[in-house]
Amino acid sequence: MALLEVEDLAYSYNGIVAVRGVSFTVEQGEVVALLGANGAGKSTTVKMVAGALRPQAGRIRFDGESLAGRPSHVVVRRGITLVPEGRLVFPEMTVLENLQMGGFVQPAAQVEAALARAWEMFPRLAGRRQQPAGSLSGGEQQMLALARGLMSAPRLMILDEPSLGLAPQLVQELFHMIAAVATGGVSIVLVEQNVHQSLRIASRGYVLEKGRTVKGGTGQELLADDFVRRAFLGR
């Protein structure tokens, strides 16, 4: 049984169809990339999985339990964390306070242990723990968003456009961090315009088009796929 099973999700905004039949699975420890042009339905899909939107049709099962329609605070406690597009750190709060907010579902002792892991994994943040998050660089804010997502001890982390707006040299560093999180046992759903980097670290990927899943395969299969190469890689 897959850790996450998504089947035939559908969602419309004021009568405008955004998702009309998205299906995919995520196994334990996998990185799964969701690919597609802007407007393909990727962000809407992951918001439904995370509980930020209520599906109008379809199924979401996590570790065998139905999560479709459950609110986000319940989904977080079940083990799914969304790191949203745009980072959305709390700019007036310190780095430490942002991380503590990420661990709100955990007992105090586990929060302290998670903080220790965060400082070890993100040493640049450790030196800025009392600094307002809004004063960090874009790359540092993305590290903080990733570290904050890990504070709830997720089994599945959803990353929505994590490299957006980052300098090229920071993108490579970010993808190394994402791969390290997956190696540590956290499954990842990755929505990312940098298709080449995504598929290099992905176990599998799915292509969304006009709100539907139209293609799937391993990361290497999709990198070699003519449709993917023409549509996303400029080849």
N, C-alpha and C positions, 0 to 999 in steps of 0.2 A: 504494500500500500504506500502510495506517495505521501510525503509530508503535507504538501499542498495540492489540492485538486480544484481547478477552476473549470467550470463547464457551462458553455453557452450563455455567458453574461450579456445583459442588455441594459442600456441606460440612455435616456433622452433628456436634453435640457430644453424645457418649454417647447416640446414637440420636435426639436431638432435631434435626430438620432446621432449619438456619439459612439455607442458600442452596440453591436447587433448580433454578436455570436462569437465571443472570445473564449477560447479554451486553451489551457496549458496545465502542466504539472511541474512540480519541483520536488526532487528527491532530497533526502537528508544529505547535507554537506555540499549541495550543488550550487553553482552560480548559473542562473538562467537569465539570459538577456531577452528583453522585449524590444524589437526593432520596428521602425515604421516612421513615415514622414510626419511632420506636424499635422495634427488633426486626425491621426489614425486611430486614436482611442487609448493610447498607452497610459497617460496620466489618469484618465477616468477609470480605467481598469484597476490600477493599483490603489486608487482611492477607495474603490469598492472593497478590495481585499482588506485594506487597513481599517475599514469601518467608517471612513469619512463620508462616503456616499452609500445609500441603500440600493442594492440591485433591484431593477424592475423585473428581471427574469434571470434564471440561471442558478447555479449552485456554487458555493464555496465551502470546501471541506478542508479542515486543518487537523492533521493527526487523527482523522476519522470523525471529527466533530463538525457539525454544520455551523458556519460562522456568517452566512449570508444574512445581512440585515442587523447583525450585532453592532452596537455602538463602539467607537474607537477605544474607549477606556476598557471595555471588556476584551477587545481584540488584543490590546497591549498585554493584559494580564494572561492571556492565552499563549503569548510568546511571539507576537508579530509586531515589529516596529517599522514605522515609515519615517525615512529621512527625506523631507519634502524638497521639491525644486525651490531654489532660491535660498537654501540653508535655513532661513527663518530662526536665527539665534535671537536671544533676548539681548538687544544691544546695550541697555543700561545696566544689565546684571554682569557680574564678573564671570570669568571662565569657570571658576569653581561653582558658582551659583547655577550657571547653566547646566553643568553636569549633575548637580544635585537635583535639579528639576527633572532631568532624564531618569533618575532613579526613584521617582516618587512611589512606584509600585513595590519597591523592595524594602525589607527590614533594614534598620540603620546599620547593622553589622555588615550586611551584604553591600550596602552603598559604599561603605568605607573600603571594602575589598575591591569593588568595581572602580573606585577612584584610584586606588593603587595601580590597578591594571591599566587604567587610562593614562596615568602619568608615565608609565613604562612604555606603552605603545606609542604615545604622542608626546615625546619629550619637549617639543617646542611649546606645547600647551602648559607643561609643568612649570616652565619658567615665566609663564604669564597668568598664573592661576588667579591673581588678584586684579588683573587688568580687565576693564570693561570689554565685553565681547565685540561691541560696535567699533572698537579701536583696532581690532585685528585686521590683518590683510585678508583678501578674499580666500586665499589658500588656507590660512589659519582658521578662518570661520568655517570652511568646509571640513577641516579636521575636527573642529569642535562639534559640528553637526553630526559627524560620524561617531565621535566618541560619546556624545550625548545619547545617540540611539543605542549604543552598546550598554549604557548604564542600566537598562531594564532587563538585562540578561536575555535577549531575544533568542529564539530558535530560528527565526526567519526575519531577515532585515530587507526592507524594500528601499532602494536608492533611486530617487527620481532626479535625473539629470545632474549627477554629482560634479561633473567637470565643467558645468556651464560657467563661462566667464573667467576661467582660470588660465593663467599663462601656460604655454606648452610644456615648459620644464616641470611645472607643478602637476600637470595631468599625469605624466608618467609616474610620479611619486604617489599620487592618489590611487592609481590602479594597482600599484604594488601593495598599498595598504588594504584595498578591497580584497585582493587575493589572499593577504595574510589573515584577514577576518574569516574568510571562507575556510582556510586551512585550519583555523582554530575550531571549526565545527559549526559555524553559523551558516545556514543556507541563505542565499541572496537572490533576490529578484532585482535585476539591473535595467533601468530605463535610461538610455544614454544615446545622444546623437553621435558620439565618437564610436562608430560601429566597429571599426578595425580593432581598437583597443578592447572594446567590450567582448568581441568574439574571441580574442586571443586568450582571455581568462575564463570564458564561459564554458561550462560543461555542455550546455545546450542553449539553443535560441529559438525564438518564434518571431515570425514576421506578421505584423498587423497591417491591414490595409482597409480603409473605409470602415473601421469598426469590427473587422472580422480577422480571425487567425487564418492566414492563407498559406503558410509554410512553416516547417519546423525541421530541426536537425541538430547535429552536434555543432559546436563552435567552428571546428575545422571544416565541416561539410558546408556550412553557410558561408564561410570565407571564400570557399572555392565555387560557390553557386553563381551561375551567370546572372541570374536575376538580382541577387544581392549585390554582386560586384557592379552591375550597371546602375542600380537604383541608389546605392549608398556609398560605394567606394570609388565612383568615378572611373571605372575601368570597363 
